[in-house]
Amino acid sequence: QVQLVESGGGLVQTGGSLRLSCAASGRTFSNYRMGWFRQAPGKEREFVSAISRFGLTTDYADSVKGRFTVSRDNTKNTVYLQMNGLKPEDTAYYYCAAKLGGATFARDYEYKYWGQGTQVTVSS
């Protein structure tokens, strides 16, 4: 079992920045690929970003490339999502998730453990 707790969400103006954190506990953190997903009201959950076990590989949705950066610190059992240049369309509930193995990052059904999420609101 892996427990995930997100933090760092909030209200920010267009063009602003936020850094989300996801603290993990339970199993060996470095065993897991970590992903970030988001869900806006009335929309389906969508992939945002992901990172491999030791941070050597990352992936991003086209909508956030060049603005968001995912990273992890396995000594702190934490994964981060640095969000710069925020836009109103980034407003959503953001979730981190953990998965073992697999060849892809973007399929939410491959992630076994999920956090409760944190709200990000970008005002125009």
Phi, psi and chi 1 to 4 in degrees:
 res  aa     phi    psi   chi1   chi2   chi3   chi4
   1 GLN       -  137.5 -169.6   79.0    2.8      -
   2 VAL  -124.1  130.3  174.9      -      -      -
   3 GLN  -104.6  133.9  -67.6   79.1   41.1      -
   4 LEU  -123.9  133.3  -57.8  173.3      -      -
   5 VAL  -131.2  116.7  178.7      -      -      -
   6 GLU   -88.9  153.0  -58.4   93.7  -24.2      -
   7 SER  -154.0  168.2   61.3      -      -      -
   8 GLY   103.0   -4.0      -      -      -      -
   9 GLY   -71.2  172.0      -      -      -      -
  10 GLY   164.6 -166.7      -      -      -      -
  11 LEU  -104.3  129.9  173.2   64.4      -      -
  12 VAL  -142.9  153.5   65.0      -      -      -
  13 GLN   -81.7  159.6  -68.4 -174.9  -26.0      -
  14 THR   -53.4  133.0  -64.2      -      -      -
  15 GLY    91.6   -9.3      -      -      -      -
  16 GLY   -79.7 -176.6      -      -      -      -
  17 SER  -132.3  151.7  -62.0      -      -      -
  18 LEU  -144.1  152.2  -74.9  172.9      -      -
  19 ARG  -122.1  117.5 -172.7  174.9   83.5  153.2
  20 LEU   -89.2  144.6  -55.7 -175.8      -      -
  21 SER  -123.7  150.5  -61.3      -      -      -
  22 CYS  -136.5  110.0  173.6      -      -      -
  23 ALA   -94.2  131.7      -      -      -      -
  24 ALA  -111.8  147.9      -      -      -      -
  25 SER  -144.2  158.5   61.3      -      -      -
  26 GLY   118.1  -99.1      -      -      -      -
  27 ARG   -89.3  177.8  -61.1  -69.1 -179.7   89.0
  28 THR   -64.8  113.6  -56.5      -      -      -
  29 PHE   -59.1  -40.5 -178.4   62.8      -      -
  30 SER   -69.1   -7.2   59.9      -      -      -
  31 ASN   -76.6  -14.2  -74.9  -14.4      -      -
  32 TYR  -110.8  136.2  -67.1   86.4      -      -
  33 ARG   -77.2  141.3  -63.2 -179.6  172.2 -160.5
  34 MET  -118.1  139.3  -60.4  -62.0  -63.0      -
  35 GLY  -129.3  156.8      -      -      -      -
  36 TRP  -118.5  133.2  -73.0   97.0      -      -
  37 PHE  -130.3  163.4  -67.2   78.9      -      -
  38 ARG  -143.5  156.0   67.5 -173.8 -178.9 -173.1
  39 GLN  -141.7  121.3 -172.2  166.9   20.2      -
  40 ALA   -94.7  157.3      -      -      -      -
  41 PRO   -56.1  129.7  -25.7   34.7      -      -
  42 GLY    77.8    3.9      -      -      -      -
  43 LYS  -121.0  162.1  -65.0 -174.5  177.3 -178.5
  44 GLU   -77.7  157.1  -66.6 -171.4   -6.5      -
  45 ARG   -65.2  139.8 -174.8  167.3   57.5 -166.4
  46 GLU  -132.2  151.8   64.2  175.3   -2.9      -
  47 PHE   -70.5  139.6  169.9   74.5      -      -
  48 VAL  -114.2  -55.7  176.0      -      -      -
  49 SER  -163.3  162.8 -177.8      -      -      -
  50 ALA  -155.9  163.3      -      -      -      -
  51 ILE  -144.9  143.1 -172.0  166.5      -      -
  52 SER   -74.2  178.5   59.9      -      -      -
  53 ARG   -58.0  -40.0  -67.1  169.4   57.3 -159.9
  54 PHE  -115.9   16.4  -62.9  100.5      -      -
  55 GLY    80.4   10.5      -      -      -      -
  56 LEU   -78.5  -24.2  -63.1 -179.6      -      -
  57 THR  -126.8  134.4  -57.6      -      -      -
  58 THR  -131.1  161.5   58.3      -      -      -
  59 ASP  -145.6  149.3 -166.2   15.8      -      -
  60 TYR  -140.0  147.6  -62.1   92.4      -      -
  61 ALA   -68.6  149.0      -      -      -      -
  62 ASP   -57.4  -33.4  -71.9  -17.3      -      -
  63 SER   -68.4  -16.9   59.2      -      -      -
  64 VAL  -118.8   -4.0  -53.5      -      -      -
  65 LYS   -58.5  135.5  -81.6 -179.0 -177.8  176.4
  66 GLY    86.2  -11.4      -      -      -      -
  67 ARG  -116.8  -35.1  -59.8 -172.5  -62.7  121.8
  68 PHE  -107.2  147.9  -69.2   11.6      -      -
  69 THR  -135.0  126.2  -57.0      -      -      -
  70 VAL   -99.9  143.5   62.9      -      -      -
  71 SER  -152.5  169.0   61.5      -      -      -
  72 ARG  -147.7  153.4   66.9 -170.4  -65.8  163.6
  73 ASP  -127.7  101.1 -174.7  -19.3      -      -
  74 ASN   -69.6  -19.0  -72.5  -12.3      -      -
  75 THR   -75.2  -21.2   66.7      -      -      -
  76 LYS  -109.9    3.4  -63.9 -178.3  178.4  179.8
  77 ASN    52.7   43.7  -69.3   -6.8      -      -
  78 THR  -136.1  141.0  -58.3      -      -      -
  79 VAL  -117.2  145.6   61.1      -      -      -
  80 TYR  -123.1  154.7  -54.5   96.4      -      -
  81 LEU  -134.1  105.1 -174.7   67.1      -      -
  82 GLN   -85.5  121.3  178.0   66.7   44.5      -
  83 MET  -116.7  114.2  -53.9 -174.1  -64.5      -
  84 ASN  -114.9  161.7  -61.6  -30.5      -      -
  85 GLY    57.2   43.1      -      -      -      -
  86 LEU   -66.0  145.0  -77.0  161.8      -      -
  87 LYS  -121.9  157.0  -54.9  174.4 -178.7  179.8
  88 PRO   -54.8  -32.8  -29.2   36.7      -      -
  89 GLU   -71.5   -6.7   50.7  -96.4   44.3      -
  90 ASP   -83.6   -6.5  -65.4  -42.9      -      -
  91 THR   -62.8  123.8  -65.5      -      -      -
  92 ALA  -177.6  172.2      -      -      -      -
  93 TYR   -91.1  127.8 -139.6   73.7      -      -
  94 TYR  -105.5  133.2  -77.1   71.2      -      -
  95 TYR  -123.0  142.6  -59.7   87.9      -      -
  96 CYS  -103.1  155.2   71.7      -      -      -
  97 ALA  -147.5  156.9      -      -      -      -
  98 ALA  -127.5  141.5      -      -      -      -
  99 LYS  -141.9  153.8   59.3  176.1  -75.2 -170.9
 100 LEU  -102.0  130.0  -73.5  169.6      -      -
 101 GLY    61.7 -160.0      -      -      -      -
 102 GLY    90.4  154.5      -      -      -      -
 103 ALA   -97.4   -9.2      -      -      -      -
 104 THR  -125.8  167.8   65.2      -      -      -
 105 PHE  -112.7  -26.6  -77.2  130.9      -      -
 106 ALA   -89.8   -6.2      -      -      -      -
 107 ARG   -88.0  110.5  -61.8  172.1 -178.3  165.6
 108 ASP   -64.9  -28.7   58.7   -5.0      -      -
 109 TYR   -70.1  -11.4   55.9   82.2      -      -
 110 GLU   -84.2  -11.4  -67.3 -175.4   -8.2      -
 111 TYR   -90.0  128.6  -71.7   80.3      -      -
 112 LYS   -90.5  -34.7 -175.6  173.5 -177.5  179.4
 113 TYR  -117.0  140.3  -58.5  106.0      -      -
 114 TRP  -134.5  145.6  -69.0   80.9      -      -
 115 GLY   -84.6  179.4      -      -      -      -
 116 GLN   -83.4  -16.8  -66.7  -59.6  -53.9      -
 117 GLY    96.1  162.4      -      -      -      -
 118 THR  -141.7  140.1 -174.6      -      -      -
 119 GLN   -84.2  132.8  175.8   70.2   43.8      -
 120 VAL  -119.6  124.2  171.0      -      -      -
 121 THR  -125.3  125.3  -56.9      -      -      -
 122 VAL  -113.8  118.5 -175.5      -      -      -
 123 SER   -91.3  148.0   63.8      -      -      -
 124 SER   -92.2      -   56.4      -      -      -
